[in-house]
Amino acid sequence: METQNNLRGEIQFIFGEDEYQGKVTLDIIKRIELKFQKGIVEIATDLSTGKLKIGELAMIIGPAIRKGGKDLSQSQIEEIIFANGITSGIQACSQVIAEALQTGETTEGKAQMG
């Protein structure tokens, strides 16, 4: 099992018995905000109030999984969420958003100002 490094935006998604490595970057967050036409904090609010649909959950999770090295399509991610329960998708989205809201990536042991 690969070790995750939260300081570099690395996270691990668990859907049932399957594990996927993920990575959250500034580019991914900017793309998510652009797709939703909302800031990440507003997306977090929508997630916490149950306003996001399964396709929207997949739009948040997908880029992080693909950046982590697994090339899954939008529909494949939707199927994974559906097969493992919507709450698994909500939990995975929470991981992405939490990572986005934390301090940025580090380089050479020096924290970036966030």
TIVEXKOL-812008 format. One record per residue: chain; y, z, x of N, C-alpha, C, O, CB in turn; residue number from 1; residue in one letter. Coordinates in steps of 0.05 Angstrom, whole numbers, plus 5000, padded with zeros to 4 digits. Glycine has a CB too. Layout:
N
A,Y,Z,X,Y,Z,X,Y,Z,X,Y,Z,X,Y,Z,X,NUM,A
...
***
This chain:
114
A,4976,5000,5017,5000,5000,5000,5025,5000,5018,5026,5015,5037,5000,5024,4981,1,M
A,5043,4984,5011,5068,4981,5026,5087,5004,5019,5089,5012,4996,5082,4954,5020,2,E
A,5100,5015,5040,5119,5037,5035,5145,5026,5025,5156,5006,5036,5123,5053,5061,3,T
A,5156,5039,5005,5182,5030,4995,5204,5044,5009,5201,5066,5018,5184,5034,4964,4,Q
A,5227,5031,5011,5250,5042,5024,5274,5040,5005,5287,5019,5003,5256,5028,5051,5,N
A,5280,5062,4992,5301,5062,4972,5328,5057,4985,5346,5047,4971,5302,5088,4957,6,N
A,5332,5063,5010,5357,5057,5023,5362,5027,5026,5385,5019,5031,5358,5071,5050,7,L
A,5342,5011,5024,5345,4982,5026,5340,4969,5000,5335,4944,4999,5326,4971,5047,8,R
A,5341,4983,4978,5338,4972,4952,5309,4965,4944,5304,4951,4925,5354,4947,4950,9,G
A,5290,4976,4959,5262,4970,4954,5251,4989,4933,5255,5013,4935,5245,4971,4980,10,E
A,5237,4978,4913,5225,4995,4892,5197,4984,4886,5190,4962,4893,5243,4995,4867,11,I
A,5182,5001,4873,5155,4993,4866,5152,4995,4835,5158,5015,4823,5133,5011,4880,12,Q
A,5143,4973,4823,5138,4972,4795,5108,4976,4790,5092,4964,4803,5148,4946,4782,13,F
A,5101,4993,4770,5073,4997,4763,5070,4990,4734,5083,5002,4716,5064,5026,4769,14,I
A,5054,4970,4729,5047,4962,4701,5017,4965,4698,5001,4949,4708,5056,4932,4696,15,F
A,5009,4986,4685,4980,4991,4682,4968,4997,4710,4977,5015,4724,4965,4968,4669,16,G
A,4948,4981,4717,4936,4985,4744,4948,4966,4765,4940,4968,4788,4906,4980,4742,17,E
A,4967,4949,4757,4979,4931,4776,5005,4941,4787,5022,4954,4773,4984,4904,4762,18,D
A,5009,4937,4813,5033,4945,4826,5048,4921,4837,5035,4902,4848,5027,4966,4849,19,E
A,5074,4921,4835,5091,4899,4845,5113,4911,4862,5126,4930,4854,5102,4882,4822,20,Y
A,5117,4900,4886,5139,4908,4902,5164,4893,4892,5163,4870,4884,5135,4901,4932,21,Q
A,5186,4907,4892,5211,4895,4883,5234,4902,4903,5232,4920,4919,5219,4905,4855,22,G
A,5255,4887,4900,5278,4892,4917,5303,4886,4901,5305,4865,4888,5278,4874,4943,23,K
A,5322,4904,4902,5347,4901,4887,5369,4896,4908,5374,4912,4926,5354,4926,4870,24,V
A,5383,4873,4905,5405,4866,4923,5431,4862,4907,5430,4861,4882,5398,4841,4939,25,T
A,5452,4861,4921,5478,4856,4908,5477,4829,4893,5487,4827,4870,5501,4855,4929,26,L
A,5465,4809,4905,5463,4783,4892,5448,4785,4865,5456,4772,4845,5449,4763,4910,27,D
A,5426,4799,4865,5411,4803,4840,5427,4816,4819,5427,4808,4796,5385,4819,4846,28,I
A,5442,4837,4826,5459,4851,4807,5480,4833,4796,5486,4833,4772,5471,4877,4819,29,I
A,5493,4818,4813,5514,4799,4804,5502,4778,4785,5516,4771,4766,5527,4785,4829,30,K
A,5478,4768,4791,5466,4749,4773,5459,4761,4746,5462,4748,4725,5440,4738,4786,31,R
A,5449,4785,4746,5443,4799,4721,5468,4803,4704,5469,4797,4680,5429,4826,4726,32,I
A,5490,4812,4717,5515,4816,4703,5525,4789,4692,5536,4788,4670,5536,4828,4722,33,E
A,5522,4768,4707,5531,4741,4698,5514,4732,4673,5526,4722,4654,5528,4721,4720,34,L
A,5488,4736,4674,5471,4728,4652,5478,4743,4626,5478,4732,4605,5441,4733,4659,35,K
A,5484,4769,4629,5490,4786,4606,5519,4785,4598,5527,4794,4576,5481,4814,4611,36,F
A,5536,4775,4616,5565,4776,4612,5575,4804,4608,5592,4809,4591,5573,4758,4588,37,Q
A,5563,4823,4623,5570,4851,4621,5566,4864,4649,5551,4853,4666,5552,4866,4600,38,K
A,5580,4886,4654,5576,4901,4678,5550,4916,4677,5538,4921,4656,5599,4919,4683,39,G
A,5540,4925,4700,5515,4939,4702,5515,4965,4687,5494,4973,4676,5508,4944,4731,40,I
A,5538,4979,4685,5539,5004,4671,5536,4999,4640,5522,5014,4627,5566,5019,4676,41,V
A,5548,4977,4631,5545,4970,4602,5516,4962,4596,5506,4968,4575,5564,4948,4595,42,E
A,5503,4948,4615,5475,4941,4612,5458,4966,4611,5439,4968,4595,5466,4922,4634,43,I
A,5464,4985,4628,5450,5011,4628,5453,5025,4601,5433,5037,4591,5460,5029,4651,44,A
A,5476,5024,4590,5481,5036,4563,5464,5022,4542,5452,5035,4525,5511,5035,4556,45,T
A,5464,4995,4543,5447,4980,4524,5418,4987,4527,5403,4989,4507,5451,4950,4528,46,D
A,5409,4991,4552,5381,4999,4556,5375,5026,4544,5355,5030,4531,5375,4999,4587,47,L
A,5393,5045,4549,5389,5072,4539,5391,5075,4509,5380,5094,4497,5409,5091,4552,48,S
A,5404,5056,4496,5406,5057,4467,5386,5038,4453,5387,5035,4428,5435,5050,4458,49,T
A,5369,5026,4468,5348,5009,4457,5357,4982,4447,5344,4971,4430,5335,5024,4434,50,G
A,5378,4972,4458,5389,4946,4449,5377,4922,4463,5382,4899,4454,5419,4946,4452,51,K
A,5363,4926,4485,5353,4903,4500,5326,4893,4488,5308,4909,4481,5349,4910,4529,52,L
A,5323,4867,4486,5299,4854,4477,5280,4850,4500,5287,4853,4523,5305,4827,4462,53,K
A,5255,4844,4494,5234,4840,4515,5242,4819,4535,5238,4822,4559,5207,4833,4502,54,I
A,5254,4797,4526,5263,4776,4544,5285,4785,4562,5287,4777,4585,5273,4752,4528,55,G
A,5303,4803,4552,5324,4814,4568,5314,4833,4589,5324,4835,4611,5345,4827,4550,56,E
A,5294,4849,4581,5281,4867,4600,5269,4850,4624,5273,4857,4647,5258,4883,4587,57,L
A,5256,4828,4617,5244,4811,4637,5266,4798,4655,5261,4794,4679,5227,4789,4624,58,A
A,5289,4792,4643,5311,4780,4659,5322,4800,4680,5333,4792,4700,5334,4771,4641,59,M
A,5319,4826,4675,5328,4846,4694,5306,4851,4715,5312,4854,4739,5334,4873,4679,60,I
A,5281,4853,4706,5259,4859,4724,5252,4835,4742,5246,4839,4766,5234,4868,4708,61,I
A,5251,4812,4730,5242,4788,4744,5254,4782,4771,5239,4779,4791,5247,4764,4727,62,G
A,5281,4781,4773,5292,4776,4800,5284,4796,4821,5281,4788,4844,5322,4775,4797,63,P
A,5282,4821,4814,5274,4842,4833,5245,4838,4842,5239,4841,4866,5277,4870,4821,64,A
A,5227,4831,4824,5199,4825,4831,5198,4801,4849,5183,4801,4869,5182,4822,4806,65,I
A,5212,4780,4842,5211,4755,4858,5223,4760,4886,5212,4750,4906,5228,4733,4844,66,R
A,5244,4776,4888,5255,4783,4914,5236,4800,4930,5236,4799,4955,5282,4798,4911,67,K
A,5218,4815,4916,5198,4831,4929,5174,4814,4939,5156,4825,4952,5188,4852,4910,68,G
A,5174,4788,4932,5153,4770,4943,5133,4759,4923,5116,4743,4931,5139,4785,4963,69,G
A,5134,4766,4898,5115,4756,4878,5130,4736,4860,5149,4743,4846,5103,4780,4861,70,K
A,5121,4711,4860,5134,4690,4845,5124,4688,4817,5105,4673,4811,5131,4663,4860,71,D
A,5135,4705,4799,5127,4705,4771,5149,4692,4754,5172,4696,4759,5121,4734,4762,72,L
A,5141,4677,4734,5160,4665,4715,5170,4685,4695,5158,4707,4692,5147,4640,4701,73,S
A,5191,4678,4681,5201,4695,4660,5180,4701,4639,5176,4724,4631,5226,4681,4646,74,Q
A,5165,4681,4631,5144,4685,4610,5121,4702,4621,5110,4718,4606,5134,4658,4600,75,S
A,5114,4700,4646,5094,4717,4658,5102,4746,4658,5086,4764,4652,5087,4708,4686,76,Q
A,5127,4751,4664,5137,4779,4664,5138,4790,4636,5132,4813,4632,5165,4780,4677,77,I
A,5146,4773,4617,5146,4782,4589,5118,4789,4580,5114,4809,4566,5157,4759,4571,78,E
A,5098,4774,4588,5070,4780,4581,5061,4806,4594,5047,4821,4581,5052,4757,4591,79,E
A,5069,4811,4619,5062,4836,4633,5074,4859,4617,5060,4880,4613,5072,4836,4662,80,I
A,5099,4857,4610,5112,4878,4595,5098,4883,4568,5092,4905,4561,5142,4872,4590,81,I
A,5092,4861,4554,5079,4863,4528,5051,4876,4530,5044,4893,4514,5077,4836,4514,82,F
A,5036,4867,4550,5009,4877,4554,5008,4907,4561,4988,4920,4555,4995,4861,4576,83,A
A,5029,4916,4574,5029,4944,4583,5047,4962,4566,5050,4986,4572,5038,4945,4612,84,N
A,5059,4951,4546,5077,4966,4528,5106,4963,4536,5113,4963,4559,5069,4996,4529,85,G
A,5122,4962,4515,5151,4958,4519,5163,4981,4536,5181,4976,4552,5165,4957,4492,86,I
A,5152,5005,4533,5163,5027,4549,5159,5023,4579,5175,5032,4595,5149,5053,4541,87,T
A,5138,5008,4587,5135,5002,4615,5157,4983,4625,5167,4986,4648,5107,4988,4621,88,S
A,5166,4965,4608,5188,4947,4615,5214,4963,4616,5231,4957,4634,5191,4925,4595,89,G
A,5218,4981,4598,5242,4998,4598,5243,5015,4623,5264,5017,4636,5243,5016,4573,90,I
A,5221,5026,4631,5219,5042,4655,5226,5025,4680,5241,5034,4698,5192,5055,4658,91,Q
A,5215,5001,4681,5220,4984,4704,5249,4976,4705,5261,4975,4727,5202,4958,4703,92,A
A,5261,4970,4682,5290,4963,4681,5307,4987,4691,5326,4984,4705,5299,4955,4653,93,C
A,5298,5011,4683,5312,5035,4691,5312,5037,4722,5332,5046,4734,5299,5060,4679,94,S
A,5290,5030,4734,5288,5031,4763,5309,5012,4776,5322,5019,4795,5260,5024,4773,95,Q
A,5310,4987,4765,5329,4967,4776,5357,4977,4773,5373,4976,4792,5325,4940,4762,96,V
A,5364,4987,4749,5391,4995,4744,5398,5020,4760,5420,5022,4771,5395,5001,4714,97,I
A,5380,5039,4762,5385,5063,4779,5390,5055,4808,5408,5066,4820,5361,5082,4777,98,A
A,5375,5036,4817,5379,5027,4845,5406,5014,4848,5420,5018,4868,5357,5007,4853,99,E
A,5415,4999,4828,5441,4986,4828,5464,5006,4828,5485,5001,4840,5444,4966,4805,100,A
A,5460,5028,4814,5481,5048,4811,5483,5067,4835,5503,5081,4838,5477,5064,4787,101,L
A,5463,5066,4853,5463,5083,4876,5479,5070,4899,5488,5047,4896,5435,5090,4885,102,Q
A,5481,5084,4921,5495,5074,4944,5482,5048,4953,5458,5045,4950,5496,5094,4966,103,T
A,5498,5030,4965,5489,5004,4975,5469,5006,4998,5462,5027,5007,5512,4988,4983,104,G
A,5461,4982,5006,5441,4979,5028,5452,4991,5054,5477,4993,5057,5433,4950,5032,105,E
A,5435,4998,5072,5443,5007,5098,5436,4987,5119,5417,4971,5115,5431,5034,5105,106,T
A,5450,4987,5141,5444,4970,5163,5445,4986,5189,5465,5000,5193,5463,4945,5165,107,T
A,5425,4985,5205,5424,4999,5230,5430,5029,5227,5443,5041,5244,5443,4986,5250,108,E
A,5421,5041,5204,5425,5069,5200,5453,5077,5192,5458,5101,5189,5418,5083,5225,109,G
A,5471,5058,5187,5498,5064,5179,5501,5058,5149,5496,5035,5141,5519,5048,5196,110,K
A,5509,5077,5134,5511,5073,5105,5535,5056,5099,5556,5059,5111,5513,5100,5090,111,A
A,5532,5037,5080,5554,5021,5071,5569,5036,5050,5557,5051,5034,5543,4993,5059,112,Q
A,5595,5034,5049,5611,5047,5029,5606,5034,5002,5607,5009,5001,5641,5047,5036,113,M
A,5602,5049,4981,5595,5038,4955,5615,5044,4934,5612,5035,4911,5569,5047,4946,114,G
***
